[in-house]
Amino acid sequence: MDSTETVRVRFAPSPTGLLHVGGLRTALFNWLFARHCGGRFILRIEDTDRKRYDPRALPDLLESLRWLGLDWDEGPEVGGPYGPYFQSQRLPLYQQYARQLIENGAAYYCFCSPERQGNEDPTRMTRRGAATGYDRRCRWIDPRLAAERVAAGEPAVIRLKMPLEGTTTFHDLIRGDITVENSTQDDVVLLKSDGYPTYHLANVVDDHLMRITHILRADEWIASAPRHVQLYRAFGWPMPAIAHLPVVLDPSGKGKMSKRKKIAPDGRALPVHVRDFREAGYLPEAMFNYLALIGWRYDAHTEFMSREEIIERFTIERINPTAAAFDYQKLDYFNGVYIRKLSVDDLTERLMPFIQRAGWHVERETLRRIVPLIQERMERLDQVTSLVDFFFVEELPDYDAQLLVPKQADVAATRGWLQSAREVLARVEPFTHDAIEQALRALAAQLEVKTGQLFQPVRVAVCGRLVAPPLFGTLEVLGRERVLQRLDRALAKLAVLEKLSV
């Protein structure tokens, strides 16, 4: 690339389903490289596979990229000088260039039935790097005769004439020189009989016409790269620099991360699509930072970096060719760190949609008072409902009365402590965190019990659980009336338990 030439990269997904986290990582690396170099990030929609087209895909794609903050300089909704940016709107171009390859002898018409060409769709087979097994029967038809058959209306596909001998070598910016025996490559289909291109033709034509300087794509395309090299040579075009990114493995590290959801040990479905990560309450800041580290490192120890720092430090030379596993536990850790960095107001705003999704009608100011109590305990925003549900019900769901009784204490003693706590909380003024704390600690000293023994029955009585947000702030937010009502219910449960234990 000329030193004065602007870096131009592209993310070119096929709208056949919701955006997978592996695809988002590819988009991120392209975006980072463009921003690091002061270049252009182009979004192109490769929508020529009409059988697998999913109408949900494009809105999901645009929303997912924007959620992570990946803005595009050219593409859908933005435009640009090299559009249109939907391949389905560029069909005449592909047909024109396919005919050009026929005319210069680099391609040929194939009239064979799909069964003879191979049992599977050749586009899908070669996209995975597997040969179709086609025996090149039509390669030897006289070009003039083939043209006459096409002119007479006989259906045909157009295939690339791959060299039958020798090797094809290309330079990968991550992996170095890669050499492939031409005998392992088939005469790939470039243009289908319906006039639609396969990936191989469309991406080469578009990358050239859109002046793409660097191709950063998944390493599953390595097997197809020799065909693309030969296509560039057939057209007489310079080939962009190319880098095949390491695959994102599933948490086990044993295979490519599936598009099917997995179940975590706690029973929740682990997200795999970007939409799932959003709905699970992952912050885009945390996702951005974590995804950048899957296959790329700045150094051996630095992990937490701002968006600006990652842009400044991102280079292709630091991309590791070795595949990396997606670690949900580490992402949760990252997300928790970023949640704790948020201001109370910011976290409140981000939590409101999760509160509303639970069907609760909660005033923003009420939630704002609760946020400081739970912020340190959260790793995902969707955890808010399980952390604060007891705040928003008039009456707690039934719980085991035995939870009220601390270890090494009996029911009668616990009931006495809780009754004393009720009396103190009924008269403490003002009913605020500091006043409540002072009163309850003084009561524990007066009763000559450990604070934990006194606080456990109070906590279970008002929250219905052993583990809950900090006690004094919780009591303040709940308010005196609800606290006393819940203490009365707990005392009644202890009375019944006491009778049963006699």
Secondary structure by P-SEA (a helix, b strand, c coil): ccccccbbbbbcccccccccaaaaaaaaaaaaaaaaacbbbbbbbccccccccccccaaaaaaaaaaaccccccccccccccccccccccaaaaaaaaaaaaaaccbbbbcccccccccccaaaaaaaccccccccccccccaaaaaaaaaaccbbbbbbbcccccbbbbbbccccbbbbccccccccccccccccccaaaaaaaaaaaacccbbbbccccccaaaaaaaaaaaacccccbbbbcccccccccccccccbbbbccccccccccaaaaaaacccaaaaaaaaaacccccccccccccaaaaaacccccccccbbbbbcaaaaaaaaaaaaaaccaaaaaaaaaaaaaaacccccaaaaaaaccccccccccccccccccccccccccccccccccccccccaaaaaaaaaaaaaaaaccccccaaaaaaaaaaaaaaacccaaaaaaaaaaaacccccccccaaaaaaacaaaaaaaaaaaaaaaaaaaaaac
